[in-house]
Amino acid sequence: MQEHDEDATFGVSEVAIECPFCWEPVTVLVDCSVPEQRYVEDCEVCCRPMDLSVVMTPDGPAIQVEQGN
C-alpha cells in the first residue's frame, strides 16, 4: 500500500512503501517534477537496496518496489 503526502512548494511527495526484504514500512521522497524515474534507495531499516520505479499519475506517484542488487 502506498500513501503519499505532496508538498506543492517543492514538487516532492513523501510516499510510504514496504521494503521487499524486511517487509517493514519505510518512507521515500519522490520528485514529482519527473514523470518517470528509476533509482535505487537503501531501506532505512535493514539497509538493503530497493529498486524503485516511479511513474507520475493524476492521483500522485505510483511506485513499484523490487529487491535491488
C-alpha positions as CSV (number, residue, x, y, z in Angstrom):
1,M,0.0,0.0,0.0
2,Q,1.3,3.4,-0.9
3,E,0.4,6.6,0.9
4,H,1.7,10.0,-0.3
5,D,1.8,13.5,1.1
6,E,2.6,16.0,-1.6
7,D,4.4,19.3,-0.8
8,A,3.4,21.5,-3.7
9,T,6.0,24.1,-2.8
10,F,8.9,21.8,-3.8
11,G,7.1,19.3,-6.0
12,V,8.1,16.5,-3.7
13,S,5.9,13.7,-2.3
14,E,6.7,11.6,0.8
15,V,5.5,8.1,-0.1
16,A,5.1,5.1,2.4
17,I,6.2,1.8,0.9
18,E,7.1,-1.6,2.2
19,C,10.7,-3.0,1.9
20,P,10.8,-6.1,-0.3
21,F,13.5,-7.6,2.1
22,C,12.4,-7.0,5.7
23,W,8.7,-6.1,4.9
24,E,8.9,-3.1,7.2
25,P,7.1,0.2,6.2
26,V,9.6,2.9,5.1
27,T,9.1,6.4,3.6
28,V,10.8,7.6,0.5
29,L,10.8,11.1,-1.1
30,V,9.7,11.3,-4.8
31,D,10.4,14.3,-7.1
32,C,7.0,14.9,-8.7
33,S,8.5,17.0,-11.5
34,V,10.0,13.9,-13.2
35,P,7.2,11.9,-15.0
36,E,9.1,8.6,-15.0
37,Q,12.1,7.6,-12.9
38,R,14.0,4.6,-11.7
39,Y,16.6,4.6,-8.9
40,V,18.0,2.5,-6.0
41,E,17.5,3.5,-2.4
42,D,18.6,1.6,0.7
43,C,16.0,0.6,3.2
44,E,16.2,2.7,6.3
45,V,15.5,-0.4,8.5
46,C,17.6,-3.2,7.0
47,C,19.9,-1.1,4.7
48,R,19.4,-3.4,1.7
49,P,18.9,-1.9,-1.8
50,M,15.4,-1.4,-3.1
51,D,14.9,-0.8,-6.9
52,L,12.2,1.9,-7.2
53,S,10.3,2.5,-10.4
54,V,8.2,5.7,-10.2
55,V,5.5,6.9,-12.6
56,M,3.5,10.0,-12.0
57,T,-0.2,9.6,-12.3
58,P,-3.1,12.1,-11.9
59,D,-3.5,10.6,-8.3
60,G,0.2,11.1,-7.5
61,P,3.2,8.9,-7.7
62,A,2.8,5.1,-8.4
63,I,5.8,3.2,-7.2
64,Q,6.9,-0.4,-8.0
65,V,9.4,-1.7,-5.4
66,E,11.7,-4.7,-6.1
67,Q,14.7,-6.2,-4.4
68,G,17.9,-4.4,-5.7
69,N,21.3,-5.9,-6.3
